Amino acid sequence: MDKHKVFQKELGKRAGCMKMLKRSVRELTRSSSSSSSSSGGGCSGGCGSGVDAQRLQLQMEELSARWEAVCGMSVCKQGRLEAAMRQAEEFHALVHSFLGRLSEAEKTLKYGLGPPEERSAQQCQLQLQELLQSLQCQQLELECITSLGEEILAVCHPDSVVTIRSWLTVAKSRFQEVRGRLQLHEERLQCERRRAEADREELQRLQLWVEAAEEALSERDGEPLPDGVQLLRELSRQHAEFMEELSRKEDDVDRATKGCGEKLSAELRAAAPRRGAALGGVLPL
């Protein structure tokens, strides 16, 4: 573009010379014609000058035609260069806007989605869906950038090929990188969702067991203790087995409830020792 501007300036400077040359040829042709007519029928000097003037006029017409052709080609090339410049500016703007939005999506993946314990699964899923939709739009944008880049490569100067291909490579690799991170985040979220579902099922199973245990303990608390030592020892053995089972399930309760296990375990241990203390108070040492 800069080289063509220099050429156009040079062409503009020579336009004045062309005008002066045309005017000189017209004046010379005019003077030659008038000298030929004043000499009458004599063909000694006037005839030769007339031939020279005619030849000069033909050369001037040929030069003018070439001049007009060069000016036309210069205007045509100016139009092509301006169109190429607009294309290049559009390509530059699209690529940088595309890369900027990819960086924003990457920041959202890295910082915007907090840890699972700080947000609900539904909220996380909604944010992930928004990012997926945004990435789908950016995939269409990448296709437009690629198409425009290939169109520019088909007509651009060889010195620009490396630059255009480099930007296309950067845009594609960055898109693949962000999409890969988003897919990993989606897979991690699915694993968390499946684990949460399994924890809920385990918690429900444990709650049913706790309710059944509490009901059984309440019924036994309301029953009078038997008088026979053997029956008391049997009840004590059954209660010891219950306490062992309770101890085994405590880890499951803690893992499933994630902080609520102490409360549930405390409820069980608040009821179980009452029965144990009652049995211990009547059994002989």
C-alpha positions, 0 to 999 in steps of 0.5 A: 500500500505504501509503495503504491502511494509512492508510485501514485505521487510519482505518477501525479508529478508526471501528469504535469509533464504530460500536459505540457508535452501535449500542449507543445505537440498541439502548438507544433502541429498547428504551426506546421499546418499554418506553414504548409498552407502559407507555402502554397504548392511548394513542397520543399520545406513545408512538406517535410515539416508536415510529415514530421508533425504528423509522425509526432502527433501519432507518437503523442496519441500512442503515448497518451493511450499508454498514459491513460492505461497506466492511470487506469491500472493505477486506479484499479490497483488502488481499489484492490489494495483498499479492498484488501486493506479492509479485509485485513482490518476485518480479519485483524478485528475478528481474530482479536475479538475472538481471542478476547472472548476466549480469554474471558471464557477461560477466566470464567472456567478458572475463577468464575465457577467456585468450588462445589461446596460454595455453589449449588449443582444447579447453579454450576450446571447453568453456568456451564451451559452458558459457557457451552452455548458461548463456545458454540457461537465462537466455533461459528466465529472461528469458521468465519475467521478461517474462511476469511483467512483462506480468502486473503491467503488466495490473493495476498502478497507472499510476504503476508502468508506467514503472518495470516497462517500464524494468526489462524493457527493461534485462533484454532489452537486457543479454541481447542485449548479452551474447549478441552478445559470446558469438556474436562470441567463438564466431566468433573461436574458429572462425576460430582453429580453422580457422587452426590446422587450416590451420597443421597441414596446412602444417606437415605438408606442410613436415615431409614436404618437410624429411624428403625434403630431409634424406634427399636430402642424406644420400644425397648426402653419402655419395656420392663427389664426381665428378672432372670440373669440369663435374659439380662445377659442376652439383652446385654449381648444384643445391645453390645452387638447393636453398639458395634454395628452403630460404631461401624456405621458411624464412618458411613454416616459421617461421609454421607452427611458431610458435617451432619453425621455428628448430629445423627450419631449423637442422636443414636448415642444419646439413646443407646447408652440409656439402655446400656446403663439400665442393663449394667445397673441390674447385672451382677458383677 
